[in-house]
Amino acid sequence: MNVIVAADSRWGIGIGGTQNIVIPEDRKYFRKMTLGATIIVGRRTVMDFPGQKPLPDRRNIILSRNPSFKIEGATVVSSVDEAFREIKQDERVFVVGGASVFRLFLDYCDTAFVTKFYAEAEADAFFPNLDELPNWVLRESSDVFESHGFRYAFHRYENLNPLQYTFEAR
C-alpha cells in the first residue's frame, strides 16, 4: 500500500479543507501515479475533488463516519477494517487523504510518494514528518523544480516495518 501527498516545509498539507499548495505539475504527477489504481480517500477530501465527485479511471474507496453517505462511482466504507476488506492483496492502492485518513493508514503503507515544497504555506492540516519517524527512510529524490513561485521535489520514502493486514479471501 502506498501513500501520496504534497506537503510544505513544515509538512502542512491543507487549510480550511483544501490543499494548501496547488501546482499543475503536482496534479499531473498525482494523476500519473494513481491512474488505474485504487485510492482510499476521506469524504471531506472528495468534496475538494473536481465536481465533488470520485476521481475517474480509479477505484475510489471513500471513508466516511456518516452511514447514510452514498456517492455514485465509489465504494463507501466506515472503518479501516472495512476498507481493507474491499482491497485484494495484490491490488495497487494509494491513500490520498485527508489528514485523518493519512493517520489511520500510514503505518500500513510501505511507500510514501511526497511532493515536497520548499516553502511554508498557511496550514491547519499536517502530514506526519517522515524524516522524524524511525521506520521511514528517504530512498529517492528528484531534482528540484520551480513552478508558480514554488520550489519542489518529488521524494520516495520507504517504511522499513509496515504493519501487516491479514487479507480475507474474497
C-alpha angles and dihedrals in degrees: 000000000000137000123210122193144153114222138175124230091281091047090255111159107173151011126205094353097309135091111276098216121032125178128163093239092059091047089053091048091049091049093048092049098045104036110120092010134106115257127201112208139165121247094243091052090053087058086062092054119100108283089001087270134127114274114265124242092025134086105247120209108185121199113212134164089207106092092199095053111118130168129181115247097025143081112236119209132176103208145031090250092052090049091052090049088060094054127082114224095245096040119125104240133181124191103214105178165179115233098265092047090049090053092050096051107026096094090055093053120096097190133038122196107200128185098205117201117203093218139076116243129183107274141172095173123062140189118221112268101251091193088067099044112094095217095054123081128183105237104170140016129186125219115281113264133188129219134160090355094307126115112210145159136198114243132189118205127188126213106221093199113025119180112255122230118205106231118213120221112263 
